Amino acid sequence: MADFTIAHMYPHLMNLNGDRGNLLCLKKRLQWYGHQPHIYEVAVGSKLDYHNIDMIFMGSGSEREIKLIYQDLVSRGTDLKEAIENGLPMLFIDTAYQLLGQAYMDAGEKIIDGLGFFKFSTRRAKKRLTGNILLSSSVTGKECTVVGFENHYGCTYFEDENLQPFGRVVKGFGNNGEDGREGFFYKNLIGTCLHGPLLPKNPEIADFFIKAMVTRRGVALESELDDSIENFAREQVVKRKA
């Protein structure tokens, strides 16, 4: 048995659309694999020791919540970018994902600067992009179907064609409803607008993070989980959407 710590960024502010369920999923799956999970809540002003955590999770929030956490997040920018480059697993949902880019715009006017880690920007859409979504994703090393629920006003556009999406849209809108891409993938970081939450219906993606965590610690997963219930739940979304 090994202990794993997941840092939950701004849990009382950035937690729309059931995003916290992703942590519950990771916690339970780690326990089923025989390990001990710990959730460390990181509030505004809290210290974060990147050397003693195994993953970072940040959910989505409204424009009001973003303004409340923005300066604190910016102050962590250098350490956060270094952790990304070092392969620390991270899952950023919706507005948290959009903050990794250059800026959030509305009618050509900049509302807020992003962290500028990656060359993409977000513009406010004329109408909300919402509904169940199907993706084809290969972040695990093999093609798999990913389901989720998207509910966002922001349309994200890549400004560097070398950037890799989390998945290709089969049904739904994705980053902007135009280019067929959804989310963003880099090393062990996934940014996505999929709520629902994402991980319970997509065990391959949950295990992407768990395998990254155990690999970085030199720990082996010595068993396989029965994902029949999770896969059944996913298939119901696939059938309805298809």
C-alpha positions, 0 to 999 in steps of 0.5 A, spaced: 500 500 500 502 507 498 499 513 500 497 518 494 495 525 495 491 529 490 491 537 491 484 540 490 485 547 488 480 552 491 474 547 492 469 552 495 470 556 489 471 552 483 466 547 483 460 547 478 457 542 475 459 536 479 466 537 478 468 534 485 465 527 483 472 526 479 476 526 486 471 521 489 472 517 483 479 517 483 479 516 491 475 510 490 479 507 485 485 508 488 482 504 494 480 499 490 487 498 487 489 497 494 492 504 496 491 510 500 488 516 497 488 523 501 485 529 498 489 536 500 484 542 499 488 548 497 485 555 498 487 562 497 493 563 500 494 556 502 501 553 501 502 547 496 508 543 496 509 540 489 514 535 491 509 532 496 503 531 492 501 526 486 496 530 482 492 537 482 485 537 480 481 544 479 474 544 477 470 550 474 467 556 476 463 562 474 467 569 472 465 571 479 469 565 482 475 566 477 476 573 479 476 571 487 482 566 485 485 569 480 491 573 483 493 567 488 493 562 481 497 567 478 502 567 484 503 560 483 504 560 476 512 559 476 511 553 480 505 550 476 508 551 470 514 547 472 510 542 475 506 541 468 513 540 465 515 535 470 509 531 468 505 532 475 498 529 473 493 534 472 486 535 471 483 542 469 475 543 468 472 548 463 474 555 466 480 552 469 482 549 463 481 556 459 485 559 464 491 556 462 491 559 455 493 566 453 486 570 455 479 570 455 475 575 450 468 578 449 466 582 443 474 583 442 475 586 449 480 582 453 476 580 460 482 577 463 489 574 462 490 567 462 496 564 465 499 564 458 502 557 459 499 555 452 498 558 445 490 558 445 485 563 447 477 563 449 472 568 446 465 568 449 460 565 445 453 568 442 450 562 445 451 557 451 454 550 448 451 545 452 449 537 452 452 530 452 458 530 448 462 524 445 469 524 443 474 519 440 481 520 445 487 517 444 491 520 451 491 513 454 495 510 448 489 507 444 483 509 441 477 510 446 470 513 446 469 518 452 463 521 454 461 527 458 456 533 459 459 540 456 456 547 458 460 553 457 459 560 454 467 560 452 469 558 445 477 556 445 481 556 439 488 553 438 493 558 436 499 553 435 497 547 431 502 543 434 497 543 440 494 536 442 486 536 443 484 531 449 479 528 444 476 529 437 468 530 437 464 525 434 457 528 437 457 535 440 460 542 440 467 541 443 472 547 444 468 551 439 463 548 435 467 549 429 474 545 429 472 538 432 477 539 437 475 538 445 480 540 450 487 540 451 492 534 452 500 535 454 504 530 458 500 528 464 495 534 464 488 534 461 484 540 460 477 539 458 470 542 458 467 535 460 463 535 466 458 530 469 463 529 472 468 526 467 471 520 470 466 516 473 463 514 466 470 514 463 474 509 467 480 509 462 481 516 463 481 515 471 486 510 470 490 514 465 491 519 472 492 513 476 497 510 472 501 516 471 501 517 479 504 510 480 509 510 475 512 517 478 512 513 484 515 507 482 509 503 484 505 497 480 498 496 480 498 489 481 490 488 479 485 490 474 478 493 476 471 490 474 469 496 470 462 493 467 458 498 471 462 504 469 462 502 462 454 500 462 453 507 464 457 510 459 454 506 453 447 509 455 450 516 454 453 513 447 446 510 445 442 516 447 447 521 443 448 516 437 
